[in-house]
Amino acid sequence: MNIEESEREIRQLKEEGIESIAIVLINSYIYNKHETIIKEISSKIGFKNISTSNEIIKTIKIVNRGWTTMVDGYLNPHIMSYT
């Protein structure tokens, strides 16, 4: 994993106005270290809503994990605005 490149890409997303991030890596159901690192970088850069697939749904199937994590990343900020 290239941490510097990941940080640069995440920083670019933030600069473009993205406010929520969903992180899905193919093998994170058994090895979640890289998702955790990306979450830490995202938090440091200023993302408030960060969804990681290894925390949302622990399943081997990346498509199901990806969709569920993406929906969480999209809806969670809206749901939290009601509280």
C-alpha positions in Angstrom: 0.0 0.0 0.0 1.3 3.4 -1.0 0.3 5.6 2.0 1.6 8.9 0.4 -0.4 8.2 -2.8 -3.5 7.3 -0.8 -3.2 10.5 1.2 -2.8 12.6 -1.9 -5.9 11.0 -3.5 -8.0 11.4 -0.4 -6.9 15.0 0.0 -7.9 15.7 -3.6 -11.4 14.3 -2.9 -11.8 16.6 0.1 -10.6 19.6 -2.0 -13.3 18.7 -4.6 -16.0 19.0 -1.9 -16.6 15.4 -1.1 -17.8 15.1 2.5 -18.4 11.4 3.0 -16.2 8.5 2.1 -16.8 4.8 1.7 -13.8 2.5 1.8 -14.0 -1.0 0.3 -10.9 -3.1 -0.4 -11.3 -6.6 -1.8 -9.7 -8.6 1.0 -10.7 -6.5 3.9 -13.1 -9.1 5.2 -10.0 -11.1 6.4 -7.3 -8.4 6.4 -8.6 -5.0 7.4 -5.3 -3.1 8.1 -5.3 -1.2 4.8 -8.9 0.0 5.2 -8.1 1.1 8.8 -5.1 3.0 7.5 -7.2 4.7 4.8 -9.8 5.5 7.5 -7.2 7.1 9.7 -5.8 9.2 6.8 -9.4 10.3 5.9 -10.1 11.3 9.4 -6.8 13.3 9.6 -7.7 15.1 6.4 -11.1 16.1 7.9 -13.7 13.6 6.7 -16.4 13.4 9.3 -18.3 10.4 7.9 -16.2 7.5 7.0 -17.6 4.0 6.2 -15.4 1.0 6.0 -16.6 -2.3 4.6 -14.9 -4.3 7.3 -16.9 -2.5 10.0 -20.2 -2.4 8.1 -20.6 -5.9 6.9 -18.3 -8.8 7.3 -18.8 -10.9 4.2 -16.5 -12.4 1.6 -18.6 -11.1 -1.4 -17.1 -7.7 -2.4 -20.2 -6.6 -4.4 -22.5 -6.9 -1.4 -19.9 -5.4 0.9 -19.3 -2.6 -1.5 -23.0 -1.7 -2.1 -23.8 -1.8 1.6 -20.8 0.4 2.5 -21.6 2.8 -0.2 -25.2 3.1 0.9 -24.0 3.7 4.5 -21.6 6.3 3.4 -24.3 8.1 1.4 -27.2 7.9 3.9 -25.5 8.2 7.2 -24.9 12.0 7.0 -28.5 12.5 6.0 -29.8 10.4 8.8 -27.5 12.1 11.3 -28.8 15.5 10.3 -32.3 14.5 11.7 -30.9 13.9 15.2 
